[in-house]
Amino acid sequence: MRKVLATDFGLWPSLQNLATSSDAMVSSEKQWSSLASYILLYDQIVIPTGNFQIIPVLRIMLGEDVFDELVKNNVIVLARYDKWFSYLGNGVGLRHFAVSEGPGQSGNLAHAYFKPLDEAIDIALKLTLPASSRERASSISNLLIDKVIPVTNDFKYQDLRKETYKDVLGSPYLRDFMDIKKGKSLNKLRGVNKNQAVVFSPHITPEEGTNKEIWSLLRVAFENFVLRIGSDAEVNEITGDGSTLAILNGKGQRAGAAIEGRAAFSKIQEISSIPDVGQAFAAKKLSPEQLLDLRMSEQSQVFRNWLAQPAEVELSGDTVERYLESLEEKGFLEKIPTKIIRLVTTGAIGVFDPAAGISAAAFDSLVLPRLFSDSSPKVFLQEVKSMQLQSKPQKVIAPRPKY
């Protein structure tokens, strides 16, 4: 089963400007394209979340019905953590922390990270758009409570600190960058006062004056936190931004496979003269419902199984070469252009009558899989092409969420 931890859809804790990252995600064609690719290429997409701020983003991108369908069938799974970390002064160093409500305060998205599951979902639905009726909010809450998987529950700050400090001290580059001398304590880095804490978020750049050594230490802690989520969720691959993947790869993870797979899929579509399905979804030329239809097709699963065949990480060029080899290995029928096969079959056997309204797309989905090998990745590409030929630009663009 191909499972990816999509950290690029994780809206990580930020105590200020909470709306910025989710607004940017909704307006990013790259994010729309990535989501479409994940849905087609993976059996399960695991998205890490603390305060469920990703819910409105997914509802806008996918629409309510498709969102429900993908969550209900465990295609999209939210992996929920309820702790975060910072670097504290006064010799404390790396440690988990929580944000509690003050007198007269009601729960907000910052508090939601540390709330019980049902309360965190309730806060996210109340404070984000698209707005939900009482019935709709109850429906989403009931759905998620049964489907969310808890992670990092037993990940104590001592474990996070030990693993992070070990990584830093074991890296000559980081030791030199942080000017760590033998015997120096990582709990006593300069740049934070006794009553201060530096909170890390990959969505933001460090404020002016922030100690670079502390920020680097927090970056390593973040990636160890990601690895723990991936371990608890039992994923095969991890994807995220370039700087995250650099260290994860160094720890021997299959971190780069997700990006390599997407790159290979784009190249294979280009070779097959098919417009990139991710770009079509981002441009609203392919609807969420059409994307779901592609996802649910039998040949889509065949294609995912074909991609998953190598036991080790496969670079995109290797995947493309394997695809080209699969075309050369097929029999005589598969080498004949599709339109000729369609003409011969419909004319000689009379299986379909064009006058009766049987479309070329119907032929492709019903007949081609029976003519070609069940393990051929080419049949899925034919389905992608047929779906895009039928698609029409979507006129309605959902409003951006506001928080």
N, C-alpha and C positions, 0 to 999 in steps of 0.2 A: 504493500500500500504506500503510495507516494504522498508523504506528509511534509509540508513546508511550514516553518515558523516565519511568518511574514512580518519581520520587525519594522519594515518600512511602512506598515499600516498601524504600528503601535504608537499611540499618542502618549508619550511618556510624561511623567509628572513635571509640571512647570507651575510655580506658584504665582506667576504674573502672566498677563496676556494669554490666558488659556485659549481664547478663540483663534489666535493667530495660526497655529499649526493645522487645526482642522479646517479653517477657511482656505488655507493654502492647498490642502489636500483636495478639497472639492473643486477648486479652480485649476488643478494641475492635470493636463492631458496625460502626462507620464503616469500619474497615479491611476487614472481610469484605465489606461492601457495595461498597466501591470496587473490590476485586479482581473481584467478579462483573461489575461494569459494564465494567471494562477488558477482561475476557475476551470479552464480547459486542460491545463497540464498536470494538475495535482488532484489526487483523490480527496485530500483534505487540506484546507488552508487554516492554520492556527494563527490567530491574531492576539498578541498580548495586550492586556488592558488592565488598568487599575480602577479608573472612574467611569468606564463605559462611554467615554466621549466619542468613541469610534462608531457608536450605534447610529446617530443621525447621518454621519458621512456615508455609511453603507446603505442606509434607507434612501438617501438621495440618489446615490449612484445606481442602485439596483431596483428601486421601486419597492413598495411594500410587499407585494405578492412574491416576487423573486427572492427578496431578503428572507421572508418567512420560510420559503421552500428550501433555500440553501442551509439555513440554520437548522430547520427541522430534520433534514436528512444528513446532518453532520458534515456537510461540505465545508461550511464556514463554522469554525469553533472558536469561541472566545476563551482565552486562557487568563484567568483572573489572579493577579497578585494583590496583596493588601499591605505591602510594606515598601519603603523606599529608604534611601541612605544619603548621608551627607558626611562632610569632614568637619569635625568639631574641634574647637580650640581647647586650651588648658590641658594638652597632652592626651586628650581622648582619642583623637584620630578618626578613622572610618567607623561609622556606626549607623544602624537603622534609626529612624525617627518616625514620629506621627504628628499630625496636625489635628488638634481638637478644637471644638467650638467654644467660644467665649460666652460670657453671660449675655443673654438676649439674642444670640446669633442662631440662625437656622442653617441647615446643611447647604454647602455649595460644592462646586466641582472639585475644589481642593480638598475639602473634608471627605468627599466621596471615596477617595483612594483608600481610606482607612476604615470605612464603614463596613458593616456586614453586607453580604451579597444583595439581599432584597432592598436594603436602604440605598445602596450605591446605584442600583438600576433605577429606582424610583426617582432619585435626585437627577440622574442624567435625563430621564424622560420629561421631567418637569421643567428643567432649565435649558433645554435645547430645542431647536427647530429641525425638522418639521413638527408642528404641534400635533399632539395626539389627544383624541377624545378619551374619556375615562375608560371606555370599553377597549379602545385600541391600546392604551397604555397597559391595561391589565393583561391583554392578550400577549403583548411583547414580553412583559415581565414574567408571565407564566412559562412562555416558551424558553426564555433565557435561563431561568432558574433551573430548568431540567437539563439544559445543554451546556452551560458554562462549566469548564473544568478548573478546579483550584490548583494553583502552582505555588511553589516556594513556601508553602506553609511551615515546613520544618527547616527552612534555610535561615539559620541563626546568623546574627551579625558577626559572631566570632568566626564562623566558617567563611563568610564573605571576606572578612579582613585577612584571615590567614591565607586564603587562595590568592587574593590580590597582592598582598605584600610579597608573597612567594614569587609571583610573576614579575613584579618590579625588580626585586633583588636578583632574580635569575636572568635578567636581561641587561647585557652590557650597555646597550643603547640607552635604555631608560635610566640606568644607574648614572651614566655620564651626563645625560640631559638634566637629571634632577640633582646632580652633584652630590650623590650619596656616598659618603665615606664609610669605611668599615666601622661597624658598631653604631652608626647613626640610627636613631629611632624614627620610623615613618609616622609615628604618632605626634611628632613634634616639628613638623614642617613649618617654616616661617610663612607669614602672610595671613594669619587668622588670629584674632584676639581671643582672650579667655572666654568671653561670653558670645562669641560668634560661631556661625555655621555656614559652610559653603555647600549649597545644594546643587547637584548636577542634573542637567537635562540635555540630551543630544539635540533638542530642537533649538537651543539658543547658543550664542557665543558667550564666552565668559566676560563679565563686566570688566571695564578698565580698572586696572589695579589688582585684579584677581591673580593670585600666585599661580604661575604656569605649572609648577610642580604638583600643587594640590589638584589642579584641574586634570592633569595627566593621570594622577593616581585614581581620580574619580572615573575617568574614562575606562581604565582597566577594570575597575569595580563594576561599571555598567555592563561591560562585555561578559564578565563572569556571571552577572545576574541574568543576562540573556541566555547564556549557556545553561544555567540552572533551569530556566523556564523551558528551554528546548529539551532538556533531559526529563523533566517532570511530564512534559506533554508527549514524549517519545516520538519526536519528529525525526525525519531522515535528513532534512536539509534546512539551512537557515539563510535568509536573505536580508539585506539591509543596505545601509550606505557604505561607500568605499572604505572609509576609515574604520568602521566596525568590522567589516569583513577581513581587513588586513590582519588584525590581531587574532581573530577567530581562526583564520587559516593557519596561522602560526601555531595554534594549539591543536592542530590536526583534525579540525572539524570539516564536515562536508559543507562548508559555508558557501562556497562559490558555486555549487552545483545549480542552485536555483537561477542565478543570473545567467550562467552558461546555457541552461535549458531554454530560457526565454530568447537568448540570442540565436540559438540554433533554430528554434521555432520560426523566428522572423526570417532567417535565411532560407529555410525550407519552403516557406510560403512564397518567398521571392522566386526561388527556383521553379516552383509550380505555377508561377504567374498568377498568384492569388494576392489580393490586397491584404495587408496586415490586419488581422482580426482585432487586435488590441487597438490599433489606430482607428479602425472603423467604429469601435465601441466608444472611444474617446471623442470622436467627431459626431457622435449621436446618430451615425448611419446604421448602426446595428443596435437593436433594442435589447434591454435586459432579458425579455422573453425569448428572443431569438438566440441570445447567448446561452440561456438555460436549455433550449432545445438542442443546441450543439453539444452542450455538456452531457445531456442525458442520452445521447445516441449511443448505440452499441459500439460503433466504430471509434467514438471518442475514447471509450475505455480501452479499446485495442491500441489506440495511439499512445495513451498513457502507459500501458504495459510495455509497449515497444520502447518508449523513452527510458523506462526503468530497468532495462535489461542489463546494462553494465553494472558490475558489482562496485567499481570504484568511480571516483569523480571523472566525468568525461568532459573534455573541453568542447566548446561549441563546434569547432572545426571537425572534431572527430565524429560528433553526432551527425553533422551534415554529410560527411563521407560515408557513414554507415547507412544513411538514407539513400544516397546515390547507389550504393552497392545493393540495397534491397530492390531497387528498380531493375537492376541488371539481372538479378536472380530470378525474376518472375517469368512465367511462361509466355507463349505467343499471344494469348488474348490480351494480357495486360499491356503489351507493347503497342497494341492497336489504339489509335486515338478514340476517345470516348464517343465522339459523335458518330464514328463509323460503326462501333459496336451497337449503339442505340439504333442506328438506321437499319442494320442487318437484323437485329432482334425484333424490332417492331414491324419491319416489313415482311420478313420471312416467316416468323412464328405468329405474328399477330397478337402478341401478349398485350400490348397497349395500343389504343386507338387515339391518335392525337386529336381527332375530331371530338372525342368524348371528353376532352379536357384533361387528359393525363399529361402532366408536365414533365419536362426533362429532369427537374429536380426529383420528382417522384420516381422516375426511372433510376436515377443515380442512387437513391436511398434504398430501393427495393431489389434492384437487379444486380448492380455492380458488386455488392458484397458477396453475391452467390457465384459470380464469375471469377472474382479475384480471391487470393489467399486471405483467410481470416486474420492472419497476422500481418498483413500488409499495411504500412502506415499511409499508403497512398489513398485508400478509400476515404479516410477521415478528411484528407485534404480536399477531396472531391465534395464532401459534405459542406466544408467551410466555404468553398467557392459557390456552390449552389445557394447556400443561405445568403451570401452577400449579394448575389444577383437578384434575389427576391426582396432584399431590404430596401427601405425607403428612409430618407432623412427624418429624424424625429423633430417635430416642430415644438414640442413642449420641453423647455429646459427648467429643471427644478430650481427654486431659489436657493441661495447659499445659506447654510445654517448660521444663526447668530446666537451668541452665548452671553 
